[in-house]
C-alpha cells in the first residue's frame, strides 16, 4: 500500500450517461446527478492545476466526529431504530479511531439494556418494544464496539439462542420478529449474532444455505427472497451469510461478480444499488464488500487475510474519490449523493466503503495517506477487525481481556 497517498485523477474522459436518443425520467435523473458531480470534479481539477499540496481531498475527521457525537445524544425521534442509530454512530467513530468517554459509553450501554425484550428475547427498536432480528444485530454489534469482557458477559446466550430458534422457518429462512416478514436480511442478522456469540446449535441454520442460493437471480445478484429483483443490500446479506456459513461455493460467484462490478458508476465512481438506479454512498460498502467476499470465495479463502487479493475487482480509487469528494458535508457527516442531506446511516456505510476500498494489498489511499486512512473492517460483519477479534476471542474462550 502506498503510504504517501495518491493525487486525484482526471475526470474529463469518464463515460457519461447515454440515453440512446430515448430520454426517460431515469435518464434525466442520472444526468442531473452527473451534472452535480461534474461541478465538484471541476473544482478539484482547478485545484490540481494550481499545483497545490497533494493532500486533498481530505477526510473531514474532526467535523465527522462532532456530527456523530451530537447525533448520539439526539436520536430519540427514530423510535423503532434506536439500536441501529447507536451502531451506525459507534461504528463510524471507531473507523475514525475516536474513543468514547466512559460516561457516554455507560449511558449507551444502559440504553441498549432498556431495549432488550425481557419477555420474548432479543432487542427491540426501542424500550418496551418486541424483539426484532435487525435491532438485535445492531445491538450486538454495538456491544462489540463498546466492548469489554464485563459488558460481553452480561449477554444471555441461552435467551438469545431461544430467540433465534423462535424466528427460524422450516425452509431455512428466518422471520424478523414473531409474525413478521421473512427475507434475506433476517437470515444474515441471525447468522452474525450466532457467529459472534458462538451459538453452536447445529440445526439452527439447517437449510439456510440452500434457501439463500434460491434468492440468486438471473442477473447474478440476490433478491430479498426467491424470485425478487437483484439488489445490492440483499446481495451483501446473502453473500456475507454464505461466507459465514461456509457456503459460498454453492452460488454462482462469477455471475455475482459480473453483476456487482457493473453497478459501479462509470462517471461518479460510486455504486448504484440496482440496475438503472442512481449512485448512493451506502452501496460503497454493500456492493464493495460483496465484491471482496466473492473474490475470497473464488480464491478459497476462509479468513480475511489468508489470501488477500492484490486488487479488488472494482476501481478502488474511483470509489474513494466519490466518497471523499462528492459525499462529505462540510460540517460533518456523509451524504447519499450531492444535494442530499447527511445522516448517520450514510456516514456509517460511506466510511465502511472507504475502508473496503483501502483494504486490498495494493490499494492506494487518495489524498493524504495518514488523514484519509480509516480502520480496516471485516467485510462480512462490518465491524473493525480489531474489536471483532477481541469479542470473538472472548466468546470462543481463547482469552478474557
Beta strands, then each sheet from edge to edge (+ up, - down):
strand 1: 2-6
strand 2: 364-366
strand 3: 377-378
strand 4: 383-384
sheet 1: 1+ 2+
sheet 2: 3+ 4-
end
